[in-house]
């Protein structure tokens, strides 16, 4: 087996605009990158440990406690934490407003209007314990807004993640204390809709 380590993205270099946002401070982002790097490191560590399991360990799966259970639950959490944050950071650093092109047409088709879509995404983000996600569901051929209550919950199969909104308190506590609604105002002011549109184009292919 050959496991290739995932290398954490340096968003300060790949997307420096995320360090100069209105309403989401550089300090918040710097701290958030530390958490993201932690998920990447844990993903690499867990994958190495899975590869190192003996055949006996692999066969000894058990639901209360077993090495493979611990590693597989950690894998889903660490990989979810890695991917969720990579999409979220790429989604930020823009100038907000509204999407355009095929994405706005699909939003209007599936949600009635942009205003209704944004209200539903905000409401979902207020109701979530970890993440609100916009995804393109390939089976239903429609956009869906869903909750991910922790890093490892993304409940809808065959969905491509387009927009991730982190609502764990670490995403806003330094800037707004417990004021999640004010953070969501800032989130929408900084969405990079071009990034979301590109993800949608890729999902349609
Ligand atoms: Fe986060």
Boltz pocket constraint, residues with backbone or C-beta under 6 A from the ligand:
constraints:
  - pocket:
      binder: B
      contacts: [[A, 32], [A, 35], [A, 85], [A, 166], [A, 168], [A, 170], [A, 171]]
      max_distance: 6.0
